[in-house]
Each structure stands twice: as C-alpha cells, then as structure tokens.
Amino acid sequence: MHEYSIVQALFDRIQDAARERGAVAVRRVKLRIGEIAGVDVDLLQTAYDLFRVRTICEGAWLDVERVSARWTCPDGHGDIARGHALVCPACARPARLAAGDEIVLEQLDLEVP
C-alpha cells in the first residue's frame, strides 16, 4: 500500500507549489501514471480522497492519465510492438523502455487571489 506514501509526497509538492504562488486553494490535480509504475490507481484515488480533507486540496478533483508501456529501439528504429520479444527486429538490440513507468505531477489548477 505504498499509494499512501505516494499521496503524502504528492501533497508535500502541492503545498510547496501553492505556497510559492500564493494560492488559497487547489481546484484540480493532474497526474500521469504509467501502467507498469506499480501503482493501483483506485487505491491512489482512495488515499487522495482521505488526505485532501481539511487541506488546500479539499475541493480539488484528481485527474489521472494512464500511460501505456512502450518500448523502443535504442538505435532509433522505432517502437517495439506489444506482445513481441523486447528486442528490435531491425538490429536485434534490447529494447529500451520509453514510457509507462512514470508517476508525474502534470498540472495543478490553483486559485490565486
């Protein structure tokens, strides 16, 4: 259940950003989470809903964009199709993970007086 520690770190970042900008409230939090980041998005939403009570995010909607895992050739031969061996069919080099393991605070909608 590391989703709770992720949300706690998220709130620390949000509070710092809000303080730096003089915000009085956060209206929306947008995250980008990769499918192989090891995060249960439903549990993350539950943790967020618990943590936001009586905080600057109390009225803020959590918007999560899920990012599919994607592998590419390290030599630039393009993406490696899902379901295939994780090697480039053109050069046989091992694929490089290009997306899908991230947890990113993408955007905050702040209310600034």
C-alpha positions in Angstrom: 0.0 0.0 0.0 2.7 2.5 -1.0 0.0 4.6 -2.6 -0.5 6.3 0.7 3.2 7.4 0.8 2.9 8.5 -2.9 -0.1 10.7 -2.0 1.8 12.1 1.0 4.7 13.1 -1.2 2.3 14.5 -3.7 0.6 16.7 -1.1 4.0 17.9 0.1 4.8 19.0 -3.5 1.4 20.6 -4.0 1.6 22.5 -0.8 5.1 23.8 -1.7 3.9 24.9 -5.2 0.7 26.5 -3.8 2.7 28.4 -1.2 5.3 29.6 -3.8 2.5 31.0 -5.9 0.3 32.4 -3.1 -2.6 30.1 -3.9 -5.5 29.9 -1.5 -6.9 26.7 -3.0 -6.2 23.9 -5.5 -9.0 23.2 -7.9 -7.5 20.2 -9.9 -4.6 17.9 -9.7 -3.5 16.1 -12.8 -1.2 13.1 -12.6 0.3 10.9 -15.3 0.9 7.3 -14.1 2.4 4.6 -16.2 0.9 1.1 -16.4 4.0 -0.5 -15.0 4.7 2.1 -12.3 3.4 -0.3 -9.7 0.5 2.0 -8.6 -3.1 0.9 -8.0 -4.9 3.9 -9.4 -8.1 3.1 -7.5 -6.2 2.8 -4.2 -4.4 6.0 -5.0 -7.7 7.8 -5.5 -8.9 6.5 -2.2 -5.8 7.7 -0.5 -6.1 11.1 -2.2 -9.7 11.5 -1.0 -8.6 10.7 2.6 -5.6 13.0 2.6 -7.3 16.1 1.0 -9.8 16.6 3.8 -9.0 20.0 5.6 -6.1 20.7 3.2 -5.6 23.2 0.4 -6.8 20.4 -1.9 -10.1 19.8 -0.2 -12.1 20.9 -3.2 -9.6 19.6 -5.8 -10.5 17.0 -8.4 -7.9 14.3 -9.1 -7.4 13.6 -12.8 -5.2 10.6 -13.6 -3.9 10.0 -17.1 -2.8 6.4 -17.5 0.2 5.9 -19.8 0.7 2.6 -21.6 4.1 0.9 -21.5 6.0 1.5 -24.7 9.4 0.1 -25.7 11.7 1.5 -28.5 14.9 0.6 -30.3 17.9 2.4 -28.7 19.2 3.0 -32.2 16.1 4.8 -33.3 14.5 2.0 -35.4 11.1 2.8 -33.8 8.7 1.3 -31.4 8.7 -2.4 -30.5 5.2 -3.9 -30.9 3.5 -5.2 -27.8 3.5 -8.9 -27.5 6.8 -9.3 -29.2 10.2 -10.1 -27.8 11.8 -7.0 -26.3 14.4 -6.7 -29.0 14.5 -4.6 -32.1 13.5 -6.6 -35.1 15.8 -4.5 -37.3 19.0 -4.6 -35.3 18.4 -7.2 -32.5 19.4 -4.8 -29.8 17.5 -5.0 -26.5 14.5 -2.6 -26.3 14.5 0.5 -24.1 11.5 1.4 -22.0 10.3 4.7 -23.4 7.1 5.2 -21.4 4.9 3.5 -18.8 6.9 3.6 -15.6 6.3 7.2 -14.7 4.5 9.0 -11.8 4.3 12.6 -12.8 2.5 15.6 -11.3 1.5 17.0 -14.7 -0.6 20.0 -13.7 -2.1 22.0 -10.8 -5.1 24.3 -11.2 -4.6 26.9 -8.4 -6.8 29.6 -7.1 -4.7 32.7 -6.6 -6.2 35.9 -5.3 
